Structure formats: C-alpha cells, structure tokens
C-alpha cells in the first residue's frame, strides 16, 4: 500500500518565531510549563523537539508518555494537558469531536514499524517468528496503541498470525513493549523506527524495517487541548512549531516521513 502524502503545512521561520515570541514574553513559572500528552513512539523525538522549542522560546515542557488511547481517555476525563501528540489520527479526531480540542487534528508525520531484537546475534525476520527460537513476541496493545494495531496487520498480512498468536505478549504502549524487548522478556518485538534510531537505543541489537504495504500508513496527528486555565498561547506556539522546518527536520532524523 502506498503511503498517503503528508498534508503537513510548513510555515516560514519568521512567521513561526513571531508566534513563538509572543508566548516567550509570558512570565516563566510552573504554571507556564506546557504539558504535552505524547504517544509513546514519540518519546525520544519529543524530547528533542521540546528542547529545541525551549531554546527558541524559553517555554519549558513536561512530557506525559502513554498510549494514544489512554491519553485520549485521560483528556476526556479532564487531564490538564495542553497539546495532544498522537500516534494516529483517530484518537485526536475523537478528542476534537468530543469538544476537547480547539481545532481539527492535523498530520505532522508518518511513523514506520520495525521488528526488533535486542540480541546482537539474532537477526529479526518475520519467518523467524514461527520458529522455536522465538517464544515471546512483544507488541503494544492493538486496542489502544496504533503501532500495536499495525503489528497485528503485518502478522495477518504475512499469513502467520494464527501460527504465532500464542506467543504474543502485549505492552500497554510502545514504551512498555520496548521494556519487554530490552529486558529479554521477549526475544523479538514490534516497535517504532523512531525508538531504535534514538540515542538511547542506537546500535542496540538489530531491527528489520517492515514493508509499509503490510499495514495501513501510520498517520500521526496533533491537537491543541481546550482548557479554561490552560496556556493556550504557548500551546498554539508549540503546535505551530511542530510544523516548522526545524521540527520537521528533527522528525525526519528520527525516521518519520514528513512532507517534503
């Protein structure tokens, strides 16, 4: 299946900085710190993005890392988040339709799925999953994590799902799935390309970049959360920054596809 072209909108850097500087003038305090609800696959990339954003504006960010489904439930329950950076488009759309977002979600990048083994002497391959050498296969909960749903699609598209279903172990998010893999609790597992390209995991084990025709494109979108006492100007500034050339370059460095 061909990837859908990303509809991200690019902003001239001058325009981006103009918006950011408006928020940068705000008094720095704990109340001015942004709370970014971040899908687990974006954990490492978002740390880099938040650091660059703070360098440009002086606005600090706290990251709340979880699955997109759990973050959506928390937002609907009134969690004090300023921006929701999801791993798909459906969850932020649900947040918007429920009246918790200022605007419709917009795609900022497309994620890629990999099969990862933390053992240097074990080469990841879909064919290896059905062998006795692999007894546990980690993936994120497909009910709440888009990357988990994509992993199930890969297994079904490859015709091996029924053969290995009993070996599957589910993490609450990509973050917990990574723990299963790095701890050796699972011989192999499915995670985001951005994870294995991060500084924290670089050159650890081996990974296989999976054929994107085996799963639906992982279009990732974001929304600004509607809050009565939120940092709306700063949240909008970060949202604008997310689509800037600087932020898009960081996303590309982590393996995401963005609009050229």
N, C-alpha and C positions, 0 to 999 in steps of 0.2 A: 504494500500500500504506500503511495507517495505521501510524503509529509505535506501538510497544508501550509502554505506560505504564512509566516507570522505577520499579523496585522499591526505590530507594534508601531507607534508613531514616534519619530525622532524629533527632538527639539533642538534648536540652535543653542549652543552652550551659553551664549549671552542671555537668552531668554530664561534658561534653566537657572542660572546664577541669580538673575533678577528676582525670581520667585523665592529661591533659597535664602537670599539675603534678607528678605522681609521677615522670615522666621528667625533668622540668625540674630536679629535685633532683640528678640524676646529675652527676658531675664532668665539666666541659667539657674535652674533649681531642679529638685527631684521631680516636681510637677511638670517640668518642661521636657523630661526624658520621654522619648517615644517608646511605646510598647508595640513591638512588631510580632504578630502572630504568624509564625513561619513554618511551612511544611518541612518535614524532616530532611527531605532530599536537598533543600536549600540551606541547610545549616551552615556549611562551610562557606558557600558563596555569599550568604547573607552577612556573615561576619566581616568579610572583605568589603561588601557594599556599605554596611553600616559604618565601618571605619573610614572609608573614603568620604561618605556623606558628612560625618562629623568633622573631618579635616576641612571640608569646603564650607561648612555652615556653623560649626560649633555646637550642633544639636546632637546629643548622645541618644543611643537607642538600647533598649533591653529586648532581647530575643526570647520569645516563648516558643519552644520547639515541640511539635507533636504532629500527629497525622492530620490531614486536611479535614477529615470527617469529625474528629474530636474537637479541633479548633472551631469548626462551624457550630457544633453543639454548644461550646462554651460562649461563643459570640451571641448566640440566640438566648442564652441564659443570662446575658448581661456582663460578660467578662470585659474588663476595661482595656481593650486593645484599640490601637489607633489605625493600624493598617493590617490587612489580612493578605499574606502572600501564599497562595495555594499551589498545590501540585496539579491542579486541573482547572477546568472552567465551571464544572457543575456546582461545586461547593460555593464558590464566591457568587455564582448566579443565584443560588438558594438564599444566601445571605442578603443579596440585593432585593430579591422578590419578597423576603420577609420584612423588608423595611429597615434593615440594619446597615446599609451602605449608602453613601452619598450619591454614587453614580454606578452605572453598569460596569461589570468587570471588563478588564482589557488584558489581552495576552501580552506577557512580557518576554516569554521564551518557550522553547520546546525542549523537554527533557529526553534523555536517552537511557535505555535499560541495559545493564550488563549482568553477566553471570560471573560471580567472584569466588575464588578460593584463596584462603589466607596461607595455604601451604605452598611454598615455593616449588615443591617437586610435583605438584598436581596441576595439570593443565585443564582449565574449565572447558567443557563441551557438553552440549545437550545429550549426546549419545552416552556420555559417562554417567549421567544421572540415573540411568536404568541398571547400572552395574552394581555389584555387591560392595564395591569400594566406596560407594556413597550411600549412607544410611539415613542421613538427615539433610533436608534441603530447606533453607530459610527463605522466607518471603514475607513482606508486610501484609497485614490483614486486608484482603481484597475488598472487604465491605467498607473500610474507612480510608484506605490508602491507595491512591491511583496507581502507584508503582506496583503494588501487590496485584491489582486487577490486571495490569499489563503483563505481569509474570504469568498469571493463570492463562491469559490469552496466548502467550508464547508456548506454554506447555500443551495447550489444546491444539493450537495451530500445527505444532510439530507431531501431534498424534501420540504423545507419550504421557498425557495427564493421568489416565487411568492406571498406567503401569507404576507411576511413582507417587500417586496421591497419598498413600500411607506414609511416605517419607517426609511429607511437608510439615514444617513447623512454622507457626505464624508469630511475627512480632507485631506489637501494637502500631509500630510505624517503621519507616526505614531505619531510624536510629536504633531501635531495639533489634531489628533484623541484622544490622551491622555488628551488634554485640554478639549475636549468635555465631556469626561467621568468624569474627576476630578471636573469639574465645575458644573456637574449635568445637562448640556445641553442635554446629552444622558443618559438614565437610565442604558444602558449596551453598551459595545463596544468590538471590537476585537483589540488586541494589541499583542506585543511580550512578551514571558515569561521573557526575559531579563529586560523588563521595570518593571514588578511587583516584580521582585527579587532584584531590585536596592535598595540602601539605601534610596533614595529619596521617593520611593513608598512602601517600605517594610511594610507589615501589614496594608496597607490602603485598606479597602474594602475586597472583595472576588473575586477569579478568578477560572475558570474551565480550566484545561489543556485539549485541544481538541484532539480527536483521530487523530493521524497522517495519518490514512488511508483515511481521508476525504479530504485531499489536497495533492498536489504534494510536495515532500520534498523541503524545503526552503534552497537550497544550496547557500551559500554566498561566493563570491569570491572577490579578490582584485587585483589591478594592480598598477604598478608604472607609473606615467604620464611622457610622453616625453616632456621635456622643454629645450629650448636653454639656459636659465639662471636659471634653477631650481637647487635645492640642491640634485642632483642625487645620490651622495654617501650616504648622510644622508637618503634619501628616500629609497634607497636599503637596508640600515641598518634597518630601521623601518620595511620594508617588510619582511626581514629575521627574525627579532624579532617576528613578528606576528605568525610565525610558530614554534617558540621555545617552549619548555616545559613550561616555565614560563608564556608565553602569553596564551598558550592553557589551562593552569590551571585556569587562570582568566576567560577565556571564559566559561569554564565548570561551574565555580562558579556562573556565570550569567545565567546558564540554557541552554547554547548552547551544541550541540553534536559535539564532535571532535573525531579525530582518536585516538584510544586507543594505 
